[in-house]
Amino acid sequence: MDINYVQLGQRIKKQRTLAHMTQEQLASKVDIATSNISHVERATTKVSLPTLVKIANTLNVSLDQLVCDSLPVADSYLEKDFTALLKDCTTSEKRILYDVASAVKKSIRKNQR
């Protein structure tokens, strides 16, 4: 399985935002150019493993949290993401999200044939 660089970039951006860091601040701490962070987050370049490790350490997350979309054993992180998504939802919102997810799942499986 290949690394999904789009998902990786989105996860890095999400974790950077949660850490209340700008691209400039992250770049400074990782000791790379700000434009490199931008390119990584937009998946216009492939990040090296040493740089990815520095980014993960700076953001205080594990590598598997960042690349979980590319790891078959990382389902637990996705389940945690779903749980976090639902945490502050009302019962009505949860029902709507369940209905939407069920419809999307059905459509995905129908179109994969």
Secondary structure, 3 states (H helix, E strand, C coil): CCCCHHHHHHHHHHHHHHCCCCHHHHHHHHCCCHHHHHHHHCCCCCCCHHHHHHHHHHHCCCHHHHHHHHCHHHHHHHHHHHHHHHCCCCHHHHHHHHHHHHHHHHHHHHHCC
